[in-house]
């Protein structure tokens, strides 16, 4: 049971690190601003 949760936690972290390396700073900034906008839209509704 514990090992299953540990595996699940590690996988998304590895993927996000790989994506960050691939993305250029400009792309990362754009994605972050889009996420912020979406969060604001969610909180207002």
C-alpha positions as CSV (number, residue, x, y, z in Angstrom):
1,X,0.0,0.0,0.0
2,X,2.7,2.5,1.0
3,X,4.9,1.7,-2.0
4,X,1.9,2.3,-4.3
5,X,1.4,5.8,-3.0
6,X,5.2,6.5,-3.2
7,X,5.3,5.5,-6.9
8,X,2.3,7.7,-7.7
9,X,3.8,10.7,-6.0
10,X,7.2,10.4,-7.8
11,X,5.8,10.1,-11.3
12,X,4.2,13.5,-11.7
13,X,7.3,15.2,-10.2
14,X,9.6,13.6,-12.8
15,X,7.3,14.6,-15.6
16,X,7.0,18.2,-14.5
17,X,10.8,18.6,-14.2
18,X,11.2,17.3,-17.7
19,X,8.6,19.7,-19.1
20,X,10.2,22.6,-17.3
21,X,13.6,21.8,-19.0
22,X,11.9,21.6,-22.4
23,X,9.9,24.8,-22.1
24,X,11.5,28.1,-22.7
25,X,11.2,30.8,-20.0
26,X,8.7,32.7,-22.1
27,X,6.5,29.7,-22.5
28,X,6.7,29.0,-18.8
29,X,5.7,32.6,-18.0
30,X,2.8,32.3,-20.4
31,X,1.6,29.1,-18.9
32,X,1.9,30.6,-15.4
33,X,-0.2,33.7,-16.3
34,X,-2.8,31.4,-17.9
35,X,-3.0,29.3,-14.8
36,X,-3.4,32.5,-12.7
37,X,-6.2,33.7,-15.0
38,X,-8.0,30.4,-14.7
39,X,-7.6,30.4,-10.9
40,X,-9.1,33.9,-10.8
41,X,-12.0,32.8,-13.0
42,X,-12.7,29.8,-10.8
43,X,-12.6,31.8,-7.6
44,X,-15.1,34.4,-9.0
45,X,-17.7,31.9,-10.1
